[in-house]
Amino acid sequence: MKEALQRVRAALANTGYTTGNGRLLVNLAPADLRKEGPVYDLPIALGLLISAGALTLPAPADDSTPDLRRYVVAGELALDGRVRPIKGVIALAALARQRGFAGVIVPADNAQEAAAVPELTVLGVRTLSEVVGLLTGHLEPVPASPPDLAGLLEASLAPIDFADVRGQEAVKRAIMIAASGSHNLIMLGPAGTGKSMMAKALPGILPPLTPDEAIEITRIYSAAGLLPPGQGLITARPVRTPHHTASAAAIVGGGMIPRPGEISLAHHGVLFLDELPEFPRFVLETLRQPLEDHVVTVARSHAAVRFPASFMLVAAMNPTPKGDMPAGEVGRRAMEQYLSRLSGPLLDRIDVHVEAPAVSWNELSKAPVGTSSATMRQRVLAARLRQLQRQGIPNSRLSGKQLDSLAVLDDQSRSMVGNAMTELGLSARAYDKIRRVSRTIADLEDSDSIQPQHVAEAIGYRLLDRRM
């Protein structure tokens, strides 16, 4: 911001405008709100031209002419007067619509991004002279066409099909259950069993983004400056795969000026943590609150910023640091020591634990004949639809009170859960996880009530509770 006035003056001079050589004071109100970045260059330039009498904003000639005095203007100015793209345009456009403005004037490279906000006129500009021409009426406004949100969202596909995964049908079912109820998932198995491959295929069976979800994700990526060039909208559920050397600030967000972390960039998508025990324990512990609340608050001395963080956690881990399945007493102790890097409260927040065994040579040598993503997706969509019609949210979001009415257990099921809690030493949170997963399994089977076999399968997915 300190350099903005120099950029603006140079851009005005190189475009043929002058504001004099005297001292200039630009008031950015309110003064206590921190301003960041070059987004204010273009409005500052227009303000200087208006104050110098070089630009006037005429009233529209008739009702068919847009009133550009009711437009929000934002953009960075290059020294030669070109208008460069900026961050956060979709959030700016949403704010303009919320405040009742008629439209926005933004850099041409950001026009498609802003056009994703409905009921708002978007004018994309490439130079300062073009902006002045629009405001004075010498150029005819050409609004950016809104994108076909429904078509773009429906066309997004995952790069990997579950049919390409050999074997692992039990793991595929666990993944289908997790996707159906938006449950967190952890896969335990030796190296080379396809855990990472299946995690990358998971988005292909999730429901497509709704327009509101796509705009919400795009706002996060735009504000972080991570929106791909030329792409106005995020159309596929994000999959974030941070390395195990990532810091806590990189995972949950932070910095002197708070920025969204990986859990916010995975909003409405998947956060995949490979080799989970290799992450520092204090980094993993920072995930506990966002996994429960689906938001993260980054507090600093001057401000506190709240980022959305509604994501599916998918984790994978080997049984030992070597990556193999141990044998004998020594191997068992090595496995227990490796698993001890994960805390019980963190595992409590993961709904589905499943083992991915080594794939035999016979399965590897055969052509892939397993369940395809299309088949799994069809069942997931049907189960999600049942949940939305029944309670409006995925089963993973059900509160304890909602579970009491929507996940009622019969006597046999209650006895099974009671025995499991006693033998495995499960917590009250794990009890609710079993009920949520049981409800999801029943939805997959198109059952209105939870049956004992659904509960038995849900208890079977508390794998790490038995090993801890």
Secondary structure, DSSP 8 states (H G I E B T S, - for coil): -TTHHHHHHHHHHHHT----SS------SSTTS---SSTTHHHHHHHHHHHTTS------SSTTS--GGGEEE--EE-TTSBEE--S-HHHHHHHHHHTT-SEEEEEGGGHHHHHTSSS-EEEEESBHHHHHHHHHTSS---------HHHHHHH---SS-GGGS-S-HHHHHHHHHHHHHT--EEEE--TTSSHHHHHHHGGGGS----HHHHHHHHHHHHHTT-S-TT--S--S--EE---TT--HHHHHEETTTTEE-HHHHTTTSEEEESSGGGS-HHHHHTTHHHHHHSEEEEE-SS-EEEEE---EEEEEE-SSTTSS---HHHHHHHHHHHHTTS-HHHHHT--EEEE-----HHHHHS---S--HHHHHHHHHHHHHHHHHHTSS-GGG--HHHHHHHS---HHHHHHHHHHHHHHT--HHHHHHHHHHHHHHHHHTT-SS--HHHHHHHHHTBHHHHH-
